[in-house]
Structure formats: C-alpha cells, structure tokens
Amino acid sequence: MEVGLDENRIAEEIKWTATDAGIEKENAEAFLLSVWNDRTKETLRLDLWTKEMKIYEMQFFIWQTISSLAETYRKATGDDRMADTILDLADYMEEKLELRKGPKDR
C-alpha cells in the first residue's frame, strides 16, 4: 500500500498491490483495515480515504462493507440470526440512503 499525502498530510492518493492476483499499484479511494489484537482483546483499525472521494461513494462503500461483514460473521460464527440482523442494518442503509442505483449512476 502506498499513500500520497498533501502538505496537510491528507490522503490524495492510495495505491495497493496484490502480487498473487497480479495487481500492482491499483488506485483506490478508500481503505479499511481491522486487526484483532488477542493480547489486549481489542480491534485496531485503520480507516483511510482520499479527499476526492465523494460522499455518495463513501456511503456505498460503507453499505457494501457492512453487507459483506454479515457474511463474514455468518461464516465465522454460524450465527444466522445475528448475520441476518446485520443484513437488516445494511438493507435499512440502502433504503434510507437510496443506494439502489449505485455510485456509478449518480
């Protein structure tokens, strides 16, 4: 991951690489990372987005992230009831933010 900062240390550019997938220095507008620290029993987070990312793109990004977290939670715990509750939140966001069209259509 490479992050280009402006003079105020605000992200202007994010580039990521996944050598196994043949991706090198691909542009990204946002990046979220969560790491579980077993020793302290805490989640450490890095949330980063460029100053050019539009609000509706961030809304769509967070909605997709929450939707995918529901499936991650389901696979990790086998708890269908809570995974469905997380999906309910994603559905609520989609409705209230009118995300059905997607960021490309705005």
Backbone as CSV, one residue per row, in Angstrom:
resi,resn,N_x,N_y,N_z,CA_x,CA_y,CA_z,C_x,C_y,C_z
1,MET,0.854,-1.155,0.000,0.000,0.000,0.000,0.903,1.223,0.000
2,GLU,0.559,2.152,-0.860,1.243,3.440,-0.912,0.195,4.535,-0.772
3,VAL,0.495,5.512,0.067,-0.421,6.621,0.292,0.323,7.917,0.017
4,GLY,-0.219,8.704,-0.912,0.334,10.018,-1.203,-0.413,11.064,-0.409
5,LEU,0.336,11.891,0.338,-0.271,12.907,1.195,-0.018,14.300,0.643
6,ASP,-0.951,15.209,0.912,-0.728,16.607,0.548,0.078,17.294,1.653
7,GLU,0.256,18.586,1.535,1.064,19.332,2.508,0.469,19.328,3.917
8,ASN,-0.830,19.034,4.033,-1.501,18.947,5.334,-1.622,17.503,5.837
9,ARG,-0.942,16.601,5.164,-0.930,15.171,5.499,-2.313,14.527,5.340
10,ILE,-3.067,15.011,4.348,-4.357,14.423,3.989,-4.145,13.576,2.743
11,ALA,-4.741,12.387,2.742,-4.540,11.447,1.636,-5.055,12.024,0.321
12,GLU,-4.181,12.055,-0.660,-4.553,12.454,-2.022,-4.640,11.248,-2.941
13,GLU,-3.880,10.214,-2.613,-3.784,9.058,-3.495,-3.508,7.812,-2.662
14,ILE,-4.203,6.736,-3.009,-3.977,5.434,-2.387,-3.738,4.439,-3.511
15,LYS,-2.671,3.689,-3.412,-2.380,2.628,-4.381,-2.105,1.346,-3.604
16,TRP,-2.636,0.236,-4.120,-2.446,-1.042,-3.454,-1.953,-2.088,-4.435
17,THR,-1.299,-3.090,-3.897,-0.721,-4.164,-4.702,-1.103,-5.502,-4.091
18,ALA,-1.455,-6.449,-4.955,-1.704,-7.836,-4.549,-0.965,-8.709,-5.554
19,THR,0.269,-9.039,-5.245,1.109,-9.745,-6.214,0.528,-11.091,-6.617
20,ASP,-0.119,-11.806,-5.694,-0.719,-13.105,-6.022,-1.826,-12.983,-7.062
21,ALA,-2.494,-11.831,-7.088,-3.593,-11.606,-8.038,-3.137,-10.834,-9.269
22,GLY,-1.849,-10.504,-9.338,-1.334,-9.764,-10.486,-1.742,-8.300,-10.492
23,ILE,-2.037,-7.766,-9.331,-2.441,-6.360,-9.220,-1.258,-5.570,-8.679
24,GLU,-0.914,-4.517,-9.391,0.203,-3.694,-8.945,-0.158,-2.218,-9.026
25,LYS,-0.029,-1.567,-7.904,-0.277,-0.130,-7.784,-1.621,0.289,-8.376
26,GLU,-2.659,-0.429,-7.972,-4.036,-0.122,-8.388,-4.546,1.049,-7.557
27,ASN,-5.225,1.980,-8.190,-5.791,3.123,-7.475,-6.955,2.683,-6.597
28,ALA,-7.082,3.336,-5.459,-8.216,3.138,-4.558,-8.559,4.486,-3.952
29,GLU,-9.808,4.666,-3.612,-10.245,5.904,-2.970,-10.413,5.739,-1.467
30,ALA,-10.548,4.488,-1.001,-10.716,4.254,0.429,-10.156,2.897,0.797
31,PHE,-9.831,2.780,2.066,-9.234,1.552,2.583,-9.633,1.413,4.045
32,LEU,-10.149,0.257,4.426,-10.480,-0.031,5.815,-9.738,-1.296,6.221
33,LEU,-9.110,-1.263,7.374,-8.390,-2.426,7.882,-8.727,-2.578,9.353
34,SER,-9.115,-3.777,9.746,-9.355,-4.090,11.151,-8.477,-5.276,11.522
35,VAL,-7.798,-5.154,12.646,-6.892,-6.198,13.114,-7.245,-6.519,14.558
36,TRP,-7.422,-7.804,14.859,-7.737,-8.225,16.215,-6.442,-8.472,16.977
37,ASN,-6.294,-7.802,18.119,-5.147,-7.988,18.988,-5.577,-8.933,20.105
38,ASP,-5.117,-10.165,20.051,-5.536,-11.172,21.018,-5.031,-10.865,22.425
39,ARG,-3.878,-10.250,22.524,-3.308,-9.934,23.833,-4.166,-8.912,24.583
40,THR,-4.563,-7.837,23.894,-5.345,-6.777,24.536,-6.847,-6.944,24.358
41,LYS,-7.237,-7.903,23.518,-8.661,-8.143,23.219,-9.314,-6.889,22.654
42,GLU,-8.606,-6.242,21.719,-9.109,-5.027,21.077,-8.980,-5.133,19.564
43,THR,-9.852,-4.417,18.889,-9.747,-4.268,17.441,-8.986,-2.982,17.150
44,LEU,-7.947,-3.110,16.366,-7.186,-1.957,15.911,-7.647,-1.655,14.492
45,ARG,-7.832,-0.374,14.199,-8.405,-0.012,12.888,-7.567,1.035,12.202
46,LEU,-7.590,0.933,10.893,-7.034,1.975,10.041,-8.086,2.277,8.994
47,ASP,-8.658,3.471,9.041,-9.668,3.922,8.082,-9.047,5.073,7.308
48,LEU,-8.987,4.934,6.005,-8.314,5.929,5.189,-9.095,6.143,3.905
49,TRP,-9.280,7.395,3.522,-9.910,7.712,2.252,-9.300,8.986,1.714
50,THR,-9.365,9.137,0.395,-8.789,10.321,-0.221,-9.756,11.498,-0.085
51,LYS,-9.200,12.682,-0.198,-10.041,13.877,-0.079,-10.942,14.049,-1.299
52,GLU,-10.699,13.300,-2.347,-11.520,13.376,-3.550,-12.707,12.411,-3.533
53,MET,-12.746,11.515,-2.561,-13.848,10.554,-2.507,-15.137,11.297,-2.221
54,LYS,-16.129,11.013,-3.034,-17.426,11.672,-2.899,-18.238,11.021,-1.776
55,ILE,-19.122,11.808,-1.169,-19.915,11.314,-0.046,-20.744,10.109,-0.459
56,TYR,-21.401,10.148,-1.622,-22.234,9.005,-2.019,-21.385,7.770,-2.287
57,GLU,-20.124,7.951,-2.712,-19.234,6.802,-2.878,-18.889,6.199,-1.514
58,MET,-18.661,7.060,-0.522,-18.380,6.573,0.828,-19.596,5.858,1.398
59,GLN,-20.783,6.396,1.172,-21.999,5.733,1.640,-22.123,4.340,1.021
60,PHE,-21.889,4.248,-0.268,-21.975,2.971,-0.965,-20.906,2.009,-0.455
61,PHE,-19.700,2.515,-0.259,-18.583,1.714,0.241,-18.892,1.144,1.624
62,ILE,-19.400,1.967,2.519,-19.726,1.504,3.869,-20.878,0.509,3.821
63,TRP,-21.875,0.768,2.990,-23.002,-0.162,2.845,-22.513,-1.532,2.363
64,GLN,-21.660,-1.538,1.342,-21.126,-2.810,0.846,-20.281,-3.509,1.911
65,THR,-19.531,-2.736,2.669,-18.694,-3.316,3.725,-19.550,-3.970,4.797
66,ILE,-20.602,-3.290,5.230,-21.487,-3.866,6.242,-22.165,-5.126,5.700
67,SER,-22.602,-5.089,4.447,-23.220,-6.267,3.838,-22.261,-7.455,3.836
68,SER,-21.022,-7.205,3.463,-20.049,-8.297,3.408,-19.647,-8.758,4.809
69,LEU,-19.652,-7.854,5.783,-19.348,-8.255,7.160,-20.390,-9.234,7.701
70,ALA,-21.624,-9.079,7.269,-22.669,-10.009,7.698,-22.316,-11.432,7.272
71,GLU,-21.847,-11.583,6.050,-21.485,-12.918,5.567,-20.215,-13.427,6.236
72,THR,-19.267,-12.523,6.487,-18.060,-12.917,7.222,-18.433,-13.408,8.612
73,TYR,-19.305,-12.660,9.281,-19.765,-13.038,10.611,-20.467,-14.403,10.574
74,ARG,-21.309,-14.615,9.562,-22.043,-15.877,9.427,-21.073,-17.052,9.278
75,LYS,-20.083,-16.889,8.407,-19.093,-17.958,8.181,-18.260,-18.229,9.422
76,ALA,-17.895,-17.169,10.134,-17.004,-17.310,11.285,-17.710,-17.886,12.508
77,THR,-19.002,-17.583,12.670,-19.696,-17.957,13.906,-20.819,-18.961,13.711
78,GLY,-21.345,-19.061,12.499,-22.509,-19.912,12.270,-23.794,-19.317,12.831
79,ASP,-23.747,-18.071,13.250,-24.887,-17.398,13.870,-25.724,-16.705,12.794
80,ASP,-26.672,-17.437,12.242,-27.512,-16.892,11.166,-28.387,-15.743,11.642
81,ARG,-28.889,-15.832,12.859,-29.797,-14.803,13.369,-29.111,-13.435,13.426
82,MET,-27.900,-13.376,13.966,-27.214,-12.091,14.063,-26.702,-11.636,12.690
83,ALA,-26.274,-12.567,11.850,-25.859,-12.202,10.491,-27.029,-11.567,9.744
84,ASP,-28.214,-12.134,9.913,-29.398,-11.552,9.272,-29.725,-10.179,9.854
85,THR,-29.459,-9.982,11.131,-29.672,-8.676,11.755,-28.719,-7.638,11.168
86,ILE,-27.481,-8.037,10.943,-26.515,-7.137,10.312,-26.972,-6.800,8.890
87,LEU,-27.480,-7.793,8.185,-28.021,-7.542,6.840,-29.236,-6.618,6.894
88,ASP,-30.037,-6.729,7.957,-31.162,-5.801,8.127,-30.657,-4.363,8.207
89,LEU,-29.561,-4.146,8.933,-28.965,-2.819,9.000,-28.531,-2.356,7.610
90,ALA,-27.899,-3.250,6.861,-27.473,-2.902,5.501,-28.679,-2.559,4.627
91,ASP,-29.741,-3.330,4.748,-30.961,-3.041,3.981,-31.539,-1.682,4.370
92,TYR,-31.520,-1.363,5.653,-32.015,-0.082,6.145,-31.182,1.062,5.559
93,MET,-29.871,0.902,5.580,-28.987,1.915,4.981,-29.287,2.097,3.500
94,GLU,-29.420,0.978,2.794,-29.676,1.031,1.356,-30.949,1.811,1.068
95,GLU,-31.982,1.566,1.866,-33.251,2.260,1.669,-33.137,3.746,2.018
96,LYS,-32.616,4.057,3.192,-32.569,5.442,3.657,-31.612,6.308,2.838
97,LEU,-30.528,5.727,2.363,-29.564,6.484,1.562,-29.840,6.379,0.064
98,GLU,-30.887,5.622,-0.286,-31.276,5.430,-1.687,-30.085,4.970,-2.526
99,LEU,-29.512,3.830,-2.111,-28.308,3.318,-2.748,-28.569,2.327,-3.878
100,ARG,-29.801,2.054,-4.191,-30.126,1.013,-5.179,-29.445,1.226,-6.528
101,LYS,-29.302,2.471,-6.927,-28.694,2.755,-8.230,-27.189,2.519,-8.230
102,GLY,-26.537,2.764,-7.141,-25.099,2.609,-7.058,-24.371,3.894,-7.396
103,PRO,-23.092,3.970,-7.012,-22.338,5.206,-7.183,-22.077,5.585,-8.640
104,LYS,-22.075,4.616,-9.538,-21.821,4.917,-10.948,-22.984,5.661,-11.598
105,ASP,-24.174,5.500,-11.020,-25.382,6.078,-11.618,-25.708,7.478,-11.098
106,ARG,-24.883,8.016,-10.229,-25.174,9.341,-9.639,-24.403,10.421,-10.308
